[in-house]
Amino acid sequence: MKNVEIIKKLERERNLTDKEFARVIETLTATEREELFARARAVREREYGKVVYIRGLIEFTNYCKNDCYYCGIRKSNKNAERYRLTPEDILECAREGYKLGFRTFVLQGGEDIRFTKDGLAEIIFSIKKEFPDCAVTLSVGERCREDYQCWYEAGADRYLLRHETADEEHYKKLHPASMSLAARKKCLYDLRDIGYQVGAGFMVGSPGQTVESLIKDLRFLQELKPHMIGIGPFLSHQETPFAEEKNGSFETTLVLLSILRLMFPGVLLPATTALGTIESDGREKGLLAGANVVMPNLSPVHVRKKYELYDNKICTGEESAQSTDSLRARIESVGYHLVVGRGDSRISPLTVSKSK
Ligand code: SAM
């Protein structure tokens, strides 16, 4: 079968054999890639029209108890300048974001145990009390089910926890022995079962990744059926064991965004900061490959540089939440427009969302 026929099959059946997935990931010509992007775009426009959802990202702590080999805020990076926002700082970010038109706040951080179950619950509760029309998304890593349940009851709506790689062997190359793919997956299933809209995802081109690992990622996502999928290129950070590793490929990331859009038509798919870091118009190209969400930075300016997951992370320019005018213009330049609203997924949850 020709590559274009495989792309059409993917659109029609939302699935391919492993061999066919490998062909699409590895062998498309530039013209075939354009065909893939166009089909992904058409599906995205059928599902979501020309609308792009925005999320205000609040990176509220860069303390982390984990030591992931790829990550700039890993525990062993003694040169990272650590910070932790206060609950009032976080609320202030949300207030500023609300004025700018954000109706989803993403609280993201390292795995910082100083944010206890009850402490974070209070923060979630106060954001939801002041802004009941907003969604709160958490992205604070692996915690016990009881913590997740408590935060859900406090008002959190969504949870982002990239699985990073669904290939056991590859997982071990990216993480110390104290972490496991099984534990990560359990968290994702717990979150889904509690009733969260769940986001998983992976880095493209992380050290040791093969096309087989990527296919395992796609198969795992078919099993999990998440509402959101976050992917971006791996980018090296000088203070990590992967300092000398090469960055992931921009083109392969775009191809995977399109594959995901065709496999999961209603999924929320961000054009990530890493995509905007590797190429200056990376997020616009991501939107043209099927992405439908952007997550500008709402963190206070003085901490942004410190949340450095990889070298040269964009953080003080046009990608920030305060630059909504230029963001809007960039998005309009590719034929889409920003909307004010919570921007929920069109996917009905596998498990019926439990009332709080
Ligand atoms: N601690 C939370 C967790 O583990 O889910 C949230 C913060 S974590 C830093 C957010 C995401 O950043 C990770 O899931 C990972 O995929 C991404 N990330 C970390 N280091 C990266 C790198 N060097 N290049 C690209 N993405 C990276």
Boltz pocket constraint, residues with backbone or C-beta under 6 A from the ligand:
constraints:
  - pocket:
      binder: B
      contacts: [[A, 70], [A, 71], [A, 72], [A, 108], [A, 109], [A, 110], [A, 111], [A, 139], [A, 140], [A, 141], [A, 142], [A, 160], [A, 161], [A, 162], [A, 164], [A, 202], [A, 203], [A, 232], [A, 233], [A, 234], [A, 235], [A, 236], [A, 237], [A, 274], [A, 309], [A, 310]]
      max_distance: 6.0
